[in-house]
Amino acid sequence: MTALIDTWSANPKEDDSMTDGHAWIWHEMIRTSAATDLTQAKVLDVGCNQGGFLRLLYDARPFAQGVGVDLARDRVALANEAKGQRPITYIATAHPADAAQDFDLAFSHEVIYLVEDLEAHAASVAAALKPHAIYDAVTCCHADNPLWDRWHPMISSFSNIPVPSHTVADIQSAFRAAGFDVSVSRFLANAYIPTQPASAYFPTELDLLETYTKWKLCFRCQKR
């Protein structure tokens, strides 16, 4: 059983930069989501961190109820402090099924690459969803990404949990085994990518463009 942790990263800047750094991708997740009218929907955010995605989603497309789950106690505390009057609850748990049942829609962003037991994760998400509900899991952190061999030791150096190494086939297989039909898109293939100078993660600016447009994938998992 996966244990809870106090915080995700030994480097606080990694955690604290996520909301600003990921917001443009969250907008794309909302824009391309399978449902547009969420007024009666229950929405699950898996690996919610500080809760920014559900706040952004609610402000763009109000939903009936939202729940975010995360391993890190301090991130969940910050998320609950920031939710305002929105109908959102954040829970510290390793198991999405602990959030309740009968969710209409679920999301995660750069979460599944940190899940050691993909089969158990997929089964837990399935238990939380209604039949035919959709889980959009977005990640570019997988073993088929040409930069993963560079990223894996970097992320492992500050992560407070072990960082596994999953292929695209591993991810698809785990969700199919849990009762999902799985389709995959090159999630940002047609998006405008905010540019930034070369960095430790992206040795050239072209690496950034190539990674986001080719290797940032959305696994759309629909429960049978």
C-alpha positions as CSV (number, residue, x, y, z in Angstrom):
1,M,0.0,0.0,0.0
2,T,1.3,3.4,-1.0
3,A,2.0,5.6,2.1
4,L,1.1,9.3,2.4
5,I,4.0,11.8,2.4
6,D,4.4,15.2,4.0
7,T,5.3,16.9,0.7
8,W,6.2,15.8,-2.9
9,S,9.6,17.3,-3.3
10,A,12.9,17.8,-1.5
11,N,13.0,21.0,-3.6
12,P,10.1,23.3,-2.6
13,K,10.5,25.4,-5.8
14,E,9.5,22.3,-7.8
15,D,6.2,22.0,-6.0
16,D,5.4,25.8,-5.8
17,S,6.0,26.4,-9.5
18,M,3.4,23.9,-10.6
19,T,0.4,26.1,-10.6
20,D,1.9,28.8,-12.7
21,G,3.9,26.5,-14.9
22,H,1.0,24.1,-15.7
23,A,-1.9,26.5,-16.1
24,W,-1.6,26.8,-19.8
25,I,-1.7,23.0,-20.1
26,W,-4.7,22.8,-17.8
27,H,-6.5,25.2,-20.2
28,E,-5.8,22.8,-23.0
29,M,-7.1,19.8,-20.9
30,I,-10.3,21.7,-20.3
31,R,-10.6,22.8,-23.9
32,T,-10.2,19.2,-25.2
33,S,-12.2,17.4,-22.5
34,A,-15.0,15.1,-23.5
35,A,-17.7,17.0,-21.7
36,T,-18.6,20.7,-22.0
37,D,-21.7,21.0,-19.7
38,L,-20.6,20.0,-16.3
39,T,-23.3,21.6,-14.2
40,Q,-24.6,18.2,-13.0
41,A,-21.2,16.4,-13.0
42,K,-19.0,15.0,-10.3
43,V,-15.3,15.6,-11.3
44,L,-12.2,13.8,-9.8
45,D,-8.7,15.3,-10.0
46,V,-6.1,12.6,-9.4
47,G,-2.8,14.0,-8.0
48,C,-4.3,17.4,-7.4
49,N,-1.2,19.0,-5.7
50,Q,-2.3,22.5,-4.6
51,G,-5.7,22.1,-6.3
52,G,-5.2,24.6,-9.1
53,F,-6.7,22.5,-11.9
54,L,-10.1,22.0,-10.2
55,R,-10.3,25.7,-9.3
56,L,-9.6,26.6,-12.9
57,L,-12.0,24.0,-14.3
58,Y,-14.8,25.2,-12.0
59,D,-14.3,28.9,-12.9
60,A,-14.5,27.9,-16.6
61,R,-17.1,25.2,-16.5
62,P,-18.9,25.1,-13.2
63,F,-19.6,21.5,-11.9
64,A,-21.8,20.1,-9.2
65,Q,-19.0,18.6,-7.1
66,G,-15.3,18.2,-7.4
67,V,-12.8,16.1,-5.4
68,G,-9.0,16.2,-5.6
69,V,-6.8,13.5,-4.2
70,D,-3.1,13.6,-3.5
71,L,-0.4,11.8,-1.5
72,A,1.1,14.9,-0.1
73,R,-0.5,16.2,3.1
74,D,0.9,19.7,2.8
75,R,-0.4,20.1,-0.8
76,V,-3.9,19.0,0.2
77,A,-3.9,21.5,3.1
78,L,-3.0,24.3,0.7
79,A,-5.6,23.2,-1.8
80,N,-8.4,23.3,0.8
81,E,-7.3,26.7,2.0
82,A,-7.4,28.1,-1.5
83,K,-10.7,26.6,-2.8
84,G,-12.9,29.5,-1.5
85,Q,-16.6,28.8,-1.9
86,R,-16.3,26.4,-4.7
87,P,-17.9,22.9,-4.2
88,I,-14.5,21.1,-4.0
89,T,-13.0,18.8,-1.4
90,Y,-9.4,17.8,-1.3
91,I,-8.3,14.5,0.3
92,A,-4.9,13.1,1.2
93,T,-5.0,9.5,0.0
94,A,-3.1,7.2,-2.3
95,H,-6.3,5.7,-3.7
96,P,-8.7,7.5,-6.0
97,A,-11.5,5.2,-4.9
98,D,-11.3,6.7,-1.4
99,A,-12.8,9.9,-2.9
100,A,-16.2,8.3,-3.3
101,Q,-17.9,6.7,-6.3
102,D,-19.9,7.6,-9.4
103,F,-17.7,10.3,-10.8
104,D,-18.6,11.5,-14.3
105,L,-15.2,12.6,-15.3
106,A,-11.6,12.4,-14.0
107,F,-8.3,14.0,-14.9
108,S,-4.7,13.8,-14.0
109,H,-1.7,15.8,-15.2
110,E,1.9,14.4,-14.9
111,V,0.7,12.0,-12.2
112,I,0.7,8.5,-13.7
113,Y,4.4,8.4,-14.2
114,L,4.9,8.5,-10.5
115,V,2.5,5.6,-9.9
116,E,4.5,2.4,-9.2
117,D,1.6,0.0,-9.5
118,L,-0.2,1.1,-12.6
119,E,-2.7,-1.8,-12.5
120,A,-3.8,-1.0,-8.9
121,H,-4.1,2.7,-9.9
122,A,-6.2,1.9,-12.9
123,A,-8.4,-0.4,-10.8
124,S,-8.9,2.3,-8.1
125,V,-9.8,4.9,-10.7
126,A,-12.3,2.5,-12.3
127,A,-13.9,1.9,-8.9
128,A,-14.5,5.7,-8.5
129,L,-16.1,6.2,-11.9
130,K,-19.5,5.6,-13.4
131,P,-19.8,3.2,-16.3
132,H,-18.7,4.9,-19.5
133,A,-17.1,7.8,-17.6
134,I,-13.8,9.1,-18.9
135,Y,-10.4,9.6,-17.3
136,D,-8.0,11.8,-19.2
137,A,-4.4,11.2,-17.9
138,V,-1.9,13.5,-19.5
139,T,1.9,13.0,-19.3
140,C,5.1,13.4,-21.2
141,C,7.1,11.5,-18.5
142,H,7.3,8.0,-19.9
143,A,10.1,5.8,-21.1
144,D,9.3,6.4,-24.8
145,N,10.1,10.1,-24.6
146,P,13.7,10.5,-25.9
147,L,14.4,12.9,-23.0
148,W,13.3,10.5,-20.3
149,D,16.7,9.0,-19.7
150,R,17.8,12.6,-18.9
151,W,14.8,13.4,-16.8
152,H,14.5,10.3,-14.8
153,P,17.6,10.8,-12.6
154,M,16.9,14.5,-12.2
155,I,13.3,13.9,-11.0
156,S,14.5,11.0,-8.8
157,S,17.0,13.3,-7.1
158,F,14.3,15.4,-5.5
159,S,11.2,13.2,-5.5
160,N,10.1,12.0,-2.1
161,I,8.7,8.8,-3.6
162,P,10.4,6.3,-6.0
163,V,10.1,7.3,-9.7
164,P,9.3,4.3,-11.9
165,S,9.8,4.1,-15.6
166,H,6.7,3.2,-17.6
167,T,6.4,2.8,-21.4
168,V,3.3,3.9,-23.4
169,A,2.5,0.2,-23.8
170,D,2.7,-0.3,-20.0
171,I,0.2,2.5,-19.4
172,Q,-2.3,1.4,-22.0
173,S,-2.1,-2.3,-20.9
174,A,-2.8,-1.4,-17.2
175,F,-5.9,0.5,-18.1
176,R,-7.3,-2.0,-20.5
177,A,-6.8,-4.7,-17.9
178,A,-8.9,-2.6,-15.4
179,G,-11.8,-2.4,-17.8
180,F,-11.2,0.7,-19.8
181,D,-11.1,1.3,-23.5
182,V,-8.0,3.4,-24.2
183,S,-7.2,5.9,-26.9
184,V,-4.2,8.2,-27.1
185,S,-3.6,11.6,-28.6
186,R,-0.4,13.6,-29.1
187,F,-2.1,16.1,-26.7
188,L,-0.4,19.3,-27.7
189,A,0.3,18.5,-31.4
190,N,-1.6,21.5,-32.6
191,A,-1.2,23.8,-29.6
192,Y,0.9,27.0,-29.4
193,I,3.7,26.1,-27.0
194,P,5.0,28.9,-24.7
195,T,8.7,29.2,-25.4
196,Q,11.5,29.4,-22.8
197,P,15.3,29.4,-23.0
198,A,17.2,26.1,-23.0
199,S,17.4,24.4,-19.6
200,A,18.5,21.3,-17.8
201,Y,15.2,19.7,-18.8
202,F,15.3,20.9,-22.4
203,P,18.8,21.3,-23.7
204,T,17.6,23.2,-26.7
205,E,14.5,25.2,-27.5
206,L,13.7,22.7,-30.2
207,D,13.8,19.9,-27.6
208,L,11.0,21.7,-25.8
209,L,8.8,22.0,-28.9
210,E,9.5,18.4,-30.0
211,T,8.7,17.0,-26.5
212,Y,5.5,18.9,-26.0
213,T,4.1,18.3,-29.5
214,K,5.2,14.6,-29.9
215,W,5.6,13.1,-26.4
216,K,3.0,14.9,-24.3
217,L,0.3,12.3,-24.5
218,C,-3.3,12.2,-23.3
219,F,-4.5,8.7,-22.4
220,R,-8.3,8.8,-22.7
221,C,-9.5,5.9,-20.7
222,Q,-13.3,5.2,-20.9
223,K,-14.7,2.8,-18.4
224,R,-16.6,0.0,-20.1
